[in-house]
């Protein structure tokens, strides 16, 4: 697929230089949805512009057609106007200014409606329409509305007043301030006609608002009508209900009309409070992004729109898709641990701003909680465009976030699920986007689209889990430990070995250690697997000890194992039973194990230290470890992650990181082990930097116990290592 086709799928257009960019004003409704037209873009998307302009022209033409004949009566009405008319008209302008309304407006209608409806009841359409037009201008200038919105609001309110005026005329309701002067006040039938006129005014106004919203957002018309009526129907009718009271007050004494500002102001305050509460319910307070609730509502709305679109196509092929992207910040918990929650919050705000800028009008960016964000792209031309959008998200996070002069690298794996291919409801889409996200993490990829094969509970993984359980139950030799030697870089002597689990499946062949961890880590099998590894390692140590070989062996354990209080007791019992000194066994833990319930883990680690078992911190440098861990924990060594060691000969940054870790370890009195030593140059550089121990294919690959013993017999340390 050509780049233009992909970018066009997410509403991008080529600029003069041929580069693809997002069009200004492209928009998807915000999660807060304050009103019908309040949340529309300031510029209409190009692909919907023609239809919308035609609709505005039709509205303006209709407004002129129905109001022009009655506006000829305006001069005579003004000449005969009493003080109440001028006061009510003036108040209609005042209540739409910032002085009265503040920075917000009443739902989708202007507060001036209460007074212009009163003008309609008291003096007719000829007076009400110009007053409302001026009020619309005041409000539009206050909000700096684009010209199209000003024009459309003028037509919308003129048509609403004309429709209500038509109802009053058909019902024979006199103008209350003119024709009914000196006549008894309205009877029940007249009051009913006024109420009907108010309902008609609200219906016309809200239907016109819903139509504009549906055209600009390309949403379903019926859905928009329901949304706007639900959100703004009561507020609109409440404002209209004040109209007759304003006329009645003016008939008694024009000055009393000013008192109607009090209930109107209180009503406005209540409306603003209600709107703010609704906003908070769908907004993440920290980042200002829509939250999970808003995402759910938006997916449902877009799904209905998509269904209506498909029905209109009547079975014709349709490549349009909606995509849900899910991402969480890698190692975010370590940022909180190392730098504090205040810095973590600022990092989240910065990430939110970058995502919002990167996505713009091409989708909805939401924060689901913690370090988890989602992006909903409702109108992709096809599924291949997901990669473009995911790439844009990854690019937005590529540069470090600098906080207080400290650059923090932000990375995230992105998972995508596509509607309707991978699900038709938000729960399914989120779950499958999460599956794809972890699939991307597992494969060290930037992003991944959901596939059934990535499911943790896919048939293949369930079969592997069952096979692993069978191998553990039977004590099968298909599960065995391999040992990789660790070499003292200064002397060339062997100073230990790391035990590594290998699984040779009878049908599938070699199963990678990463796959074993993925299928077992979150199940009860993990505990049994660790117990099998430790028992086999300790038994091998006992055998070597009986043969006169005294060697320290490292064993990897998971965070789940360290949470168990009985872990240390079981290990002590096993060492005593096999006659193996505790100092011949070393436990390797990862930085991640320290982040999950670190208090309980810390207790276990101190008990292991008192037992005499050495502790090693594996993969050091891959996350935001709190340096306090190195001070608090009873560690014997740190292991530099091989991703840094492999690149230190060619990458100055990796070389600097390795050197810093070595220096830090030595200052803290810790043995430093470098993993991933694969050539002589790297060995020399590590030795020159002061690293004590090396491990990697340059010395030997992991091998079964018998092969390891044979290798030991052949191995000769260099006489004078450089």
C-alpha positions in Angstrom: 0.0 0.0 0.0 1.3 3.5 -0.9 2.0 5.9 1.9 -0.6 8.3 0.6 -3.3 5.7 0.8 -2.4 4.8 4.3 -2.3 8.4 5.5 -5.4 9.3 3.6 -7.1 6.6 5.7 -6.5 8.7 8.8 -7.6 11.9 7.2 -4.3 13.3 6.1 -3.6 15.5 3.0 -0.4 16.2 1.1 1.1 19.6 1.5 2.9 21.6 -1.2 6.1 19.6 -0.8 4.4 16.3 -1.1 4.5 15.4 2.6 1.5 14.0 4.2 -0.1 15.9 7.1 -3.3 16.0 9.1 -5.9 18.5 7.9 -6.6 21.4 10.3 -9.9 21.0 12.0 -10.3 17.2 11.5 -12.0 16.2 14.7 -13.7 13.4 16.6 -16.0 14.4 19.4 -14.3 14.9 22.7 -15.0 12.6 25.6 -16.7 15.3 27.6 -19.4 16.2 25.1 -20.6 19.4 26.7 -23.2 20.2 24.1 -24.5 19.9 20.5 -22.4 22.6 18.8 -20.1 23.5 21.6 -17.8 20.6 21.0 -17.7 20.8 17.2 -14.4 21.7 15.4 -13.7 25.3 14.5 -13.1 24.2 10.9 -15.2 21.6 9.2 -13.3 18.6 7.8 -12.8 18.9 4.0 -14.5 15.6 3.3 -17.7 16.8 4.9 -17.5 20.5 4.0 -19.7 20.4 0.9 -22.7 18.8 2.6 -22.4 21.0 5.6 -22.2 24.2 3.5 -25.3 23.1 1.6 -27.1 22.6 4.9 -26.2 26.0 6.2 -27.4 27.6 3.0 -30.7 25.8 3.2 -31.0 26.9 6.9 -30.2 30.5 6.1 -32.6 30.5 3.1 -35.4 29.0 5.2 -34.8 31.5 8.0 -35.0 34.5 5.6 -38.1 33.1 4.0 -40.1 32.8 7.2 -38.8 35.9 9.0 -38.5 38.5 6.2 -42.3 39.0 5.9 -42.8 39.7 9.6 -39.7 41.9 10.0 -41.4 44.7 8.1 -43.4 45.3 11.2 -40.3 46.0 13.3 -40.1 49.8 12.8 -43.8 50.2 13.9 -43.2 47.9 16.9 -40.2 49.8 18.0 -42.0 53.2 17.7 -44.8 51.9 19.9 -42.4 50.1 22.3 -42.8 50.6 26.0 -40.0 50.5 28.6 -40.5 46.8 29.3 -39.6 45.9 25.7 -36.3 47.8 25.8 -35.4 46.5 29.2 -36.1 42.9 28.3 -34.2 43.3 25.0 -31.3 44.8 26.9 -31.2 42.0 29.4 -31.2 39.5 26.5 -27.9 41.0 25.5 -26.5 41.2 29.0 -27.0 37.6 29.9 -25.0 36.4 27.0 -21.9 38.4 28.0 -19.0 37.0 29.9 -20.0 39.3 32.8 -23.0 37.2 33.4 -22.2 33.7 32.1 -18.5 33.5 32.9 -16.5 31.3 30.5 -19.2 28.8 29.9 -22.6 28.9 28.3 -25.9 27.1 29.2 -25.7 23.8 27.5 -26.4 24.2 23.8 -28.7 27.3 24.1 -28.0 30.9 24.9 -29.4 32.2 28.3 -30.9 35.1 26.3 -33.5 32.6 25.1 -35.5 33.3 28.3 -35.8 36.9 27.3 -36.2 36.5 23.5 -39.0 34.0 24.1 -40.6 36.6 26.4 -40.3 39.2 23.5 -42.0 36.6 21.2 -44.9 36.2 23.6 -45.2 39.9 24.4 -44.4 41.7 21.1 -44.2 39.0 18.4 -41.6 37.5 16.0 -40.6 40.9 14.5 -39.1 42.0 17.8 -37.8 38.6 19.1 -35.8 37.6 16.0 -33.6 40.8 15.8 -33.0 40.7 19.6 -31.9 37.1 19.4 -29.7 37.9 16.5 -27.9 40.5 18.5 -27.6 38.2 21.4 -26.1 35.5 19.2 -23.5 38.0 17.9 -22.6 39.0 21.5 -22.1 35.4 22.5 -20.2 34.4 19.3 -17.8 37.3 19.8 -17.3 36.3 23.4 -16.4 32.8 22.4 -14.6 33.8 19.2 -16.7 31.4 17.1 -15.9 30.8 13.5 -18.1 32.6 11.0 -20.0 29.5 9.9 -21.2 28.8 13.5 -22.4 32.4 13.9 -24.3 32.2 10.6 -25.8 28.8 11.5 -26.8 29.9 15.0 -28.6 32.9 13.6 -30.6 30.7 11.2 -31.2 28.1 13.9 -32.7 30.5 16.5 -34.6 32.5 13.9 -36.3 29.3 12.7 -37.0 28.2 16.3 -38.7 31.6 17.0 -40.6 31.5 13.8 -41.9 28.0 14.5 -43.0 28.9 18.0 -44.6 32.1 16.6 -46.5 30.0 14.1 -47.9 27.9 16.9 -49.1 30.9 18.8 -50.7 32.4 15.7 -52.5 29.2 14.8 -53.8 28.9 18.4 -55.0 32.6 18.3 -52.8 33.6 21.2 -52.6 37.4 21.3 -49.3 39.3 21.8 -49.4 39.5 25.6 -47.8 43.0 26.0 -49.7 44.6 23.0 -52.9 42.9 21.8 -53.9 41.7 25.3 -53.4 45.0 27.0 -56.3 45.6 29.4 -57.5 42.0 28.8 -57.7 39.4 31.5 -54.6 37.2 31.6 -54.5 34.0 29.6 -56.8 31.1 30.3 -55.9 27.4 30.4 -56.1 27.0 26.7 -53.8 30.0 26.1 -51.3 28.7 28.6 -51.4 25.3 26.9 -50.7 27.0 23.5 -47.7 28.9 25.1 -46.4 25.6 26.5 -46.7 23.9 23.1 -45.0 26.9 21.4 -42.1 26.4 23.9 -41.9 22.7 23.1 -41.9 23.4 19.3 -39.2 26.0 19.8 -37.0 23.4 21.7 -37.7 20.7 19.1 -36.8 22.8 16.1 -33.7 24.2 17.8 -32.4 20.8 19.1 -33.1 19.0 15.8 -31.2 21.6 13.8 -28.3 21.3 16.3 -28.4 17.5 16.0 -28.3 17.7 12.2 -25.3 20.0 12.2 -23.5 17.8 14.7 -24.2 14.7 12.7 -23.0 16.3 9.4 -19.8 17.6 10.9 -18.9 14.5 12.9 -20.3 12.1 10.3 -22.4 10.5 13.1 -25.8 8.9 13.0 -28.6 11.5 13.0 -30.9 9.6 15.3 -28.0 9.0 17.8 -27.2 12.7 17.8 -30.8 13.6 18.4 -31.0 11.3 21.4 -27.7 12.6 22.7 -28.6 16.3 22.5 -32.1 15.9 23.8 -30.8 13.8 26.7 -28.1 16.3 27.5 -29.9 19.6 26.8 -33.6 19.1 26.6 -34.4 20.0 30.2 -32.1 23.0 30.3 -33.7 24.4 27.1 -37.3 23.9 28.4 -36.3 25.5 31.7 -35.0 28.6 30.0 -38.1 28.8 27.8 -40.4 28.5 30.9 -39.0 31.7 32.2 -40.3 33.6 29.2 -43.9 33.9 30.3 -42.8 34.9 33.8 -40.7 37.7 32.3 -43.7 39.0 30.4 -45.9 38.8 33.4 -43.3 40.6 35.6 -42.9 43.4 33.0 -46.7 43.9 32.9 -46.7 44.6 36.6 -43.6 46.8 36.7 -40.8 46.8 34.1 -38.2 47.3 36.9 -39.3 44.0 38.4 -38.0 42.2 35.3 -34.4 42.8 36.6 -35.2 40.4 39.5 -35.6 37.6 37.0 -31.8 37.7 36.7 -31.6 36.1 40.1 -33.3 32.7 39.3 -31.6 32.8 35.9 -28.2 33.3 37.5 -28.9 30.5 40.0 -30.1 28.3 37.2 -26.9 29.0 35.3 -24.7 28.2 38.3 -26.6 24.9 38.7 -26.2 24.1 35.0 -22.5 24.9 35.1 -22.1 22.7 38.2 -24.0 19.8 36.6 -21.9 20.2 33.4 -18.7 20.2 35.4 -19.7 17.1 37.3 -20.5 15.4 34.1 -17.1 16.5 32.7 -15.3 15.1 35.7 -17.1 11.8 35.4 -15.6 11.4 31.9 -12.3 13.2 32.3 -9.0 12.1 33.8 -8.2 14.9 36.3 -4.4 14.5 36.1 -4.0 14.7 32.3 -7.3 16.3 31.2 -7.8 13.4 28.8 -11.1 11.5 28.5 -11.1 8.5 30.8 -12.2 4.9 30.5 -15.9 5.8 30.9 -15.6 8.3 28.0 -13.9 5.7 25.8 -16.6 3.1 26.4 -19.3 5.6 25.4 -17.3 6.8 22.4 -16.8 3.2 21.1 -20.5 2.5 21.5 -21.4 5.6 19.5 -18.9 4.9 16.8 -20.0 1.3 16.6 -23.6 2.4 16.0 -22.4 4.9 13.3 -20.4 2.2 11.7 -23.4 -0.1 11.6 -25.5 2.5 10.0 -22.9 3.1 7.4 -22.6 -0.6 6.6 -26.4 -0.8 6.3 -26.4 2.1 3.8 -23.9 0.3 1.7 -26.3 -2.7 1.5 -23.7 -5.5 1.4 -21.2 -3.7 -0.8 -17.5 -4.3 0.2 -16.3 -2.0 2.8 -12.7 -1.6 3.9 -13.3 1.1 6.5 -12.2 0.1 10.0 -12.1 1.4 13.5 -9.0 0.7 15.6 -8.4 0.7 19.3 -4.7 1.1 20.3 -3.6 0.3 23.8 -0.2 1.2 25.4 1.4 1.5 28.8 4.7 3.1 29.7 7.5 0.7 30.1 9.1 0.7 33.6 6.8 3.5 34.8 6.6 1.9 38.3 10.3 2.2 38.5 10.1 6.0 37.8 7.8 6.3 40.8 10.1 4.2 42.9 13.2 6.0 41.9 12.1 9.6 41.5 8.8 9.8 43.4 5.1 10.0 42.5 5.3 13.7 41.8 7.7 13.1 38.9 5.7 10.2 37.8 2.6 12.3 37.5 4.5 15.0 35.5 5.7 12.3 33.2 2.2 11.1 32.6 1.0 14.7 31.8 3.9 15.1 29.4 3.1 11.8 27.7 -0.6 12.7 27.4 0.3 16.0 25.8 2.5 14.3 23.2 -0.1 11.7 22.4 -2.8 14.4 22.0 -0.5 16.4 19.7 0.4 13.4 17.7 -3.1 12.1 17.2 -4.9 15.5 16.9 -8.2 15.1 15.2 -7.5 11.6 13.9 -8.8 9.9 17.0 -9.6 10.1 20.7 -6.7 9.8 23.2 -7.8 8.6 26.6 -6.1 7.6 29.9 -7.4 4.4 31.2 -5.6 4.6 34.6 -2.1 4.4 35.9 0.4 4.4 33.0 -2.2 3.0 30.5 -3.4 5.0 27.6 -5.7 4.2 24.7 -6.2 5.7 21.2 -9.4 5.2 19.3 -9.2 5.9 15.6 -12.8 5.6 14.2 -12.2 6.1 10.5 -9.4 4.1 9.0 -9.7 3.3 5.4 -8.4 -0.2 6.0 -6.6 -2.3 8.6 -3.1 -1.6 7.1 -3.5 2.1 8.3 -3.2 0.9 11.9 0.6 0.6 11.4 0.8 4.2 10.4 -1.1 5.4 13.4 0.9 3.1 15.7 4.1 4.5 14.2 2.9 8.0 14.8 2.3 7.2 18.5 5.8 5.6 18.8 7.4 8.6 17.2 5.7 10.9 19.6 7.4 9.1 22.5 10.8 8.7 20.8 12.5 11.7 22.4 13.2 11.7 26.1 11.0 13.7 28.4 13.1 16.2 30.3 11.9 16.9 33.8 14.0 19.2 36.1 16.9 18.8 33.7 16.7 14.9 33.9 16.0 13.2 30.6 13.7 10.2 31.0 13.4 7.8 28.1 9.8 6.8 27.5 9.0 3.7 25.6 5.8 1.8 25.2 4.7 -1.3 23.3 1.5 -0.7 21.4 -1.3 -3.2 20.9 -4.1 -2.8 18.4 -7.5 -4.4 17.9 -9.7 -3.6 14.9 -13.5 -3.3 14.8 -15.3 -5.4 13.7 -12.6 -7.9 12.9 -11.4 -8.5 16.4 -14.6 -7.6 18.4 -17.8 -5.6 18.3 -17.8 -4.3 21.9 -15.4 -2.2 23.9 -14.6 -5.0 26.4 -13.5 -7.4 23.8 -11.6 -4.8 21.8 -9.7 -3.7 25.0 -8.9 -7.2 26.0 -7.6 -8.1 22.6 -5.6 -4.8 22.3 -4.0 -5.8 25.6 -3.2 -9.2 24.2 -1.5 -7.5 21.2 0.3 -5.1 23.5 1.9 -7.9 25.5 2.7 -9.8 22.2 4.6 -6.7 21.1 6.5 -6.7 24.4 7.3 -10.4 24.1 8.8 -9.9 20.7 10.5 -6.5 21.5 8.4 -4.9 18.8 7.1 -1.3 18.8 3.5 -2.4 18.0 1.5 -5.4 17.1 -2.0 -6.1 15.9 -4.1 -8.7 17.6 -3.9 -12.3 16.3 -5.5 -15.3 17.9 -2.1 -16.9 18.2 -1.0 -14.2 20.7 -3.8 -15.2 23.2 -2.4 -16.4 26.5 -5.3 -18.9 26.6 -5.0 -19.9 22.9 -5.3 -23.7 22.2 -1.6 -23.9 21.5 -0.6 -22.2 24.8 -3.0 -24.3 26.7 -1.6 -27.4 25.2 2.0 -26.3 26.0 0.9 -25.6 29.6 -0.6 -29.1 29.8 2.6 -30.6 28.4 4.7 -28.6 30.9 2.5 -29.9 33.7 2.9 -33.5 32.4 6.6 -33.1 32.2 6.7 -31.9 35.8 4.4 -34.6 37.0 6.5 -37.4 35.4 9.9 -35.9 36.2 10.6 -36.2 32.5 14.2 -35.6 31.3 12.8 -33.3 28.6 13.2 -30.6 31.3 16.8 -30.2 32.3 19.2 -27.6 33.5 22.1 -26.4 31.4 25.1 -24.6 33.0 27.0 -21.6 31.7 30.4 -20.9 33.3 31.3 -17.5 34.8 34.9 -16.5 34.4 37.1 -14.2 36.6 38.3 -11.7 34.0 41.5 -10.9 35.9 42.7 -14.5 36.4 40.7 -16.5 33.8 39.6 -18.9 36.5 36.1 -20.3 36.7 34.3 -18.8 39.7 30.8 -20.0 39.2 28.0 -21.0 36.8 24.5 -20.0 36.1 21.8 -22.7 35.7 19.4 -22.2 32.8 16.3 -24.3 32.2 15.9 -26.0 28.8 12.8 -27.8 27.5 13.2 -30.2 24.7 9.5 -31.0 23.7 9.0 -34.5 22.2 6.9 -33.1 19.4 7.7 -29.4 19.1 11.4 -29.6 19.8 13.2 -26.8 21.6 10.9 -24.4 23.6 12.6 -21.1 24.3 12.9 -20.0 28.0 10.9 -16.9 27.2 8.0 -19.0 26.0 8.2 -21.2 29.1 8.0 -18.1 31.3 5.1 -16.6 29.3 2.9 -19.7 29.6 3.8 -20.5 33.2 4.4 -17.1 34.9 0.8 -16.3 35.9 -0.2 -19.9 36.8 0.3 -22.3 39.7 2.8 -24.2 37.5 5.4 -21.4 38.1 5.9 -22.4 41.7 6.4 -26.1 40.7 8.8 -25.1 38.0 10.9 -23.1 40.3 10.9 -25.9 42.9 12.0 -28.4 40.1 14.9 -26.1 39.0 16.1 -25.4 42.6 15.9 -29.1 43.5 17.8 -30.2 40.4 20.5 -27.4 40.9 21.0 -28.3 44.6 21.1 -32.0 43.8 23.7 -31.3 41.1 25.8 -29.3 43.6 25.7 -32.2 46.0 26.9 -34.6 43.3 29.7 -32.3 42.3 30.6 -31.8 45.9 30.9 -35.5 46.4 33.2 -35.7 43.4 35.4 -32.9 44.8 34.1 -30.1 42.7 33.2 -27.0 44.7 31.4 -24.5 42.6 28.9 -21.7 43.2 25.7 -22.0 41.1 23.2 -19.3 40.4 19.4 -20.0 40.1 16.8 -17.6 38.7 13.6 -17.2 40.7 10.4 -15.2 40.0 8.7 -12.5 42.0 5.9 -15.0 42.8 8.4 -17.2 44.6 9.7 -14.4 46.7 6.2 -13.6 47.9 5.9 -17.0 49.6 7.0 -16.9 53.2 7.8 -20.7 53.1 10.2 -20.3 50.2 13.2 -19.8 52.5 12.1 -22.6 54.8 11.8 -25.0 51.9 15.2 -24.0 50.5 16.9 -24.4 53.9 15.4 -27.8 54.3 16.5 -28.9 50.8 20.1 -27.6 51.4 20.4 -29.5 54.7 18.9 -32.6 53.2 21.4 -32.7 50.3 24.4 -31.5 52.5 25.1 -28.5 50.4 26.4 -25.3 52.1 24.2 -22.3 51.6 27.1 -20.2 50.2 27.4 -22.5 47.2 23.9 -21.4 46.0 23.1 -18.0 44.6 19.6 -16.6 43.9 19.2 -14.3 41.0 16.3 -11.8 41.0 15.3 -9.2 38.5 14.6 -5.5 39.1 10.9 -6.2 38.4 10.7 -8.5 41.4 11.6 -5.6 43.6 8.8 -3.4 42.3 5.9 -5.8 43.1 5.1 -5.7 46.8 8.7 -4.8 47.6 8.2 -5.0 51.4 7.3 -8.7 51.3 10.1 -9.4 48.8 12.6 -7.5 51.0 11.6 -9.7 54.0 12.3 -12.8 52.0 15.6 -11.5 50.7 16.9 -10.7 54.2 16.0 -14.2 55.4 17.9 -15.7 52.4 20.9 -13.5 53.3 20.8 -14.7 56.9 20.6 -18.3 55.6 23.9 -17.7 53.8 22.5 -17.7 50.3 24.1 -15.0 48.1 21.8 -12.7 46.1 22.4 -11.3 42.6 20.5 -8.5 40.9 20.0 -9.6 37.3 19.6 -7.5 34.2 20.7 -4.4 36.0 20.4 -1.1 34.1 17.3 -2.1 32.0 14.9 -0.1 34.0 14.4 2.8 36.5 15.8 1.0 39.5 15.9 3.0 42.6 19.5 3.2 43.8 18.2 2.8 47.3 17.6 -0.9 46.4 21.3 -1.4 46.1 21.8 0.1 49.5 18.9 -1.6 51.3 19.2 -5.1 49.8 21.7 -7.7 51.0 23.2 -8.1 47.5 26.4 -9.9 46.7 26.5 -9.0 43.0 24.9 -7.1 40.2 24.7 -8.4 36.6 25.0 -6.0 33.7 22.3 -6.7 31.2 23.7 -8.2 28.0 21.9 -5.5 25.8 24.6 -3.0 27.0 27.5 -5.4 27.0 26.8 -6.6 23.4 27.0 -3.0 22.1 29.8 -1.5 24.2 32.5 -2.1 21.6 30.6 0.0 19.0 28.3 2.2 21.0 29.8 4.9 23.2 26.5 5.2 25.2 26.5 1.5 26.0 30.1 1.7 26.9 29.5 4.6 29.2 26.6 2.8 30.9 28.6 -0.3 31.4 31.5 1.7 32.9 29.1 3.6 35.2 27.5 0.4 36.5 30.9 -1.2 37.1 32.1 1.9 39.0 28.9 2.0 41.1 29.1 -1.7 42.0 32.7 -1.5 43.1 32.0 1.6 45.2 29.2 -0.4 46.9 31.4 -3.4 47.4 29.4 -5.6 45.0 30.8 -8.1 42.6 30.0 -7.1 39.0 29.2 -9.7 36.4 28.8 -8.8 32.7 26.5 -11.0 30.6 26.8 -11.3 26.8 30.6 -11.4 26.4 30.9 -12.7 22.9 34.4 -11.6 21.7 37.9 -10.8 22.8 37.5 -7.1 22.4 34.6 -6.9 24.7 36.5 -9.0 27.3 39.4 -6.7 27.2 37.2 -3.6 27.5 35.4 -5.1 30.5 38.7 -6.0 32.2 40.1 -2.5 31.6 36.9 -1.0 33.1 37.4 -3.0 36.2 34.6 -5.6 35.7 35.4 -8.7 37.8 33.4 -11.5 36.1 32.3 -12.3 32.6 29.7 -14.7 31.2 28.9 -15.4 27.5 29.5 -17.4 24.4 33.0 -16.2 24.1 33.8 -18.5 27.0 31.2 -21.2 26.6 27.6 -21.8 25.8 25.1 -23.2 28.3 25.5 -27.0 28.4 24.1 -30.1 30.3 25.8 -31.0 33.5 27.9 -33.9 32.1 29.1 -31.7 29.2 29.8 -28.9 31.7 32.1 -31.2 33.7 33.8 -32.4 30.5 34.4 -28.8 29.5 35.8 -28.0 32.9 38.3 -30.8 32.5 39.5 -29.4 29.2 39.4 -25.7 30.1 42.8 -24.0 30.7 42.8 -20.4 32.0 45.1 -18.0 30.1 48.5 -17.6 31.8 48.6 -13.8 31.5 45.3 -12.3 30.5 45.6 -8.8 29.0 
